[in-house]
């Protein structure tokens, strides 16, 4: 299982960026490229085991009503500079195994139940210092993070600023599968390409846990701050994720 290695590395300050190079990779960030006919969509994903990535269901319906039909997903792990040729340390795999939450309805503008699981073929990615899963938060982890911190961090791509950003919690009541965040000012906002990225913090055991996901960023530039963001609550989907990814192996 992944409990012995997930979220075990701290101190990652860079975000994958083009064209500015990050100081280091963030090991659970996966670049998600959707390929279908003439359609190309780029987003992000969250590595939770060698074989499993969480991302937003919404991205499979951008520009196409057919969802996962005839889709191929290119997944890149261990990358930190998209402007340079891929180094030997970068791993690229392809999959068409996409599970969208059964309650997601692409016709609804609210993007309820906006979560999907990608399953890789074979043994999945090879884990190393550049490619490691993040721990998966549950309600206990979320309660701890909300009472301990005033904000969550965001790891994703692409952004021109290279420091990990923090986004404050807010108290607006939303549906159970969302939680409320408030951005104060650009560039401390999710940017285009961050859809599917993790909101995360450190739990009492010293490990890093994903508790939320960027729901959808459709602008082609980084939006300005000063507005409320509904974040997909990963903890709400904890049981659904476990049911559809167990066992989550990390060791060969």
N, C-alpha and C positions, 0 to 999 in steps of 0.2 A: 504494500500500500504506500501512499504518498506522505503519510503523517510524519515519517522520519526525515524527509528532505524538504517539504513544502515551506515556502516563505522563510527559508533559513538564512538568506543573505540580506543584509541591510546596507544602507549607505549609497544606494543607487540614485544619482541626482540628474542624470541625463534623460531626455526624451528622444526617441528616434526622430530625425529631422532631415529635411531636404530643403536647402543645400547645406545647412550648418551641421557640422559633425558633433555628435554627442561625446561627452567624456567617457562614457561607458555604456554598455548595453543594459537594458532592464530585462532580466532573464525570463519573465513570464509574458512579455509582450510579443504577440504574433501579428505579423502583417497579413491581412486577409484580402486577397484579390479574387474577385468573382469574375469568371470568364464564361460568357454565353453568347454565341453568335457574334454580333457586333457590339455587345454590351460589355462594358468594363467598369467595375465598381471597386474602389479601394476603401477598406475600413480596418479595424483592429480586432484582436481577439485576446482572450485570457487563457493562458496555459494552466490547466489544473491537473494534468497527468501527462505521461509520455504520449498518450493517444487522444486526449480530449481537450478541446478548446471551446470556451464559451464566447458567444458573440451576440449581436442584436439580430433578431429575426427580420427586422425592417429592411436590412440591406439587400435581402434577396428579392424584394419587391420594388426597389428603386429602378425606375425605367422599364419595368416589366411586370405584368400582372400574373405571370406564370410561376412565380416563387422559385422553387427548387428544381423545376422541370429542366432537364438537359443542362444542368449547371455543373461546372467544374470549378473547384476552389483551390487556388494556389496559396499555400501557407508557408511563410518565411519566418524562421526563428533564429535568434542570435545575431540579428542585424542591428546596427546603430547608425549607419550613414548610407542613406538611400541614393546619394549622389555619386557614390563610388561603385566600381564593379564589386560583385559579391566576393568576399574573402572565403578561403577554404573553411573557416569556422562557421560560416552561415549554412543553415540547413533549410532545404526547400522540399516540401512534400505536397502531393495533390490528393484531393478527396472529392467524392460526390455524395458522401454519407452525411447528410444534413438532417437533423431532427429539430423541427420548429415546435414550440409549445402549442399544444392542441387548442388552447384558448385564444391564440393570437389571431387577429382579424385585420388584414392589411387594409381593408376599406375604412377602418376607424381611424380618425385623425389623432386620437389620444394615444395610439400605439400601446394599448394595454397588453400585458403578457408578452412583452417584446424581448424574447430570449430564445436562443437556439444553441444546440450542441453539435459540434463538428467532431467526427470520429475518424482518426487517421488509419490508414492500412497498416498491416504488419505490426511491428513493434513500435511504430510511431517515431518520435524524435529521440535522438541520443542525448541524454541529459549530461550537462557539464556546467562550468561556471557561467557560461553565457546563456544557457537554456535550462531553466528550472521552473517548476510550477509554483504558483502562489497557493496559499492555503484558502480553503473555502469557508467563508463565515456563515454562522447560524445566528439565531436570535440572541443567544447569550453573548456572542462576540459583538454583535451590533449594539446591544445595551451597554456593554463595557466601553466601546469606542465613543458612543454618544455622551456618556457621562465623564469620560476622561479627556476628550479632545473637543475643540470647538469646530473642527473642520476635518475633512478627509483629503488625502492626496490623490492626484491623478497621474497615471503613467500611460502615455500613449504617443501618438505621432499623427501628423507632422506639426511641429511648432517651431517658431523661430527662436523663442526663448528656450534655453537649455537647462534651466533649473526645474526640478519637480514642483508643480504648482499645488497650492492648497485652496480648497473651495469650502466655504462656511456652510454649516448646517443652518436651516431655518425652520420655523415652526408652523408653516402652513399645513393644514390637514389635506392629505392626498389619499388616493386609493392605497390599499394595503401593499400592493406590489410596487409602489414608488416610495421614495423619501425625498425630502425637500432640501435643495442646496441653493445658495445665493452667491453669485459672483459679484465682486466689488468693482473690478476694473480690468480692462484688457492690459497685459496679455494673460492674466490669470483666469482664463476661460477655456473650456474645451474648444478644439479647433476642428476644421474639416479633416476627416481621416480618423478622428478620435472615437467615432461611433463604435461601440463594442469594447472600449477600453475599461479598465478597472478603476473604481474608486476604492482606496485601501488605506489601512493604518496598521500599526503594530499592536498586537494583543498582549495580555499580561504574561504570556509564555515567551515573549520576545520574538515571536514569528510574525510575519506580515500576512494579513488576511484581506481578501477581496470581499467587500460588503455591498458594492454597487457597481453599476455599469452605465456608461454614457449611452443614453437612450437613442438619440439621433441628432446629428449635426449636419444640416443640409447646405449651409453657406459654404462658398468656395474660399472665403477668407475667415480669419478668426473673428468671431463676433465680439462686440464691445461688452463690457461688464455691466453690472447693475440690474440684473434680472434674475428671476427665480427659474431654477432648472429642476424638472422632475427626473430623478435618477432611478433607474430600474433597481429594485431592491433584490439583490442576489440571495439574501438570507431568506426572503419569502419563498424562493424557489429551491431551497436547500434539499428538501425531500425529493422533489422532482428530478433535480440534478443527480442525486445519489442513486435513485432508481434506474436512471438511464446511463450511468457511467460506471457502476460498480462491477467488478473491482477496479479501482483507479491505481494501476501499477505504475511505479516510478523506477523501480530497479529492474534490470534485465532478468 
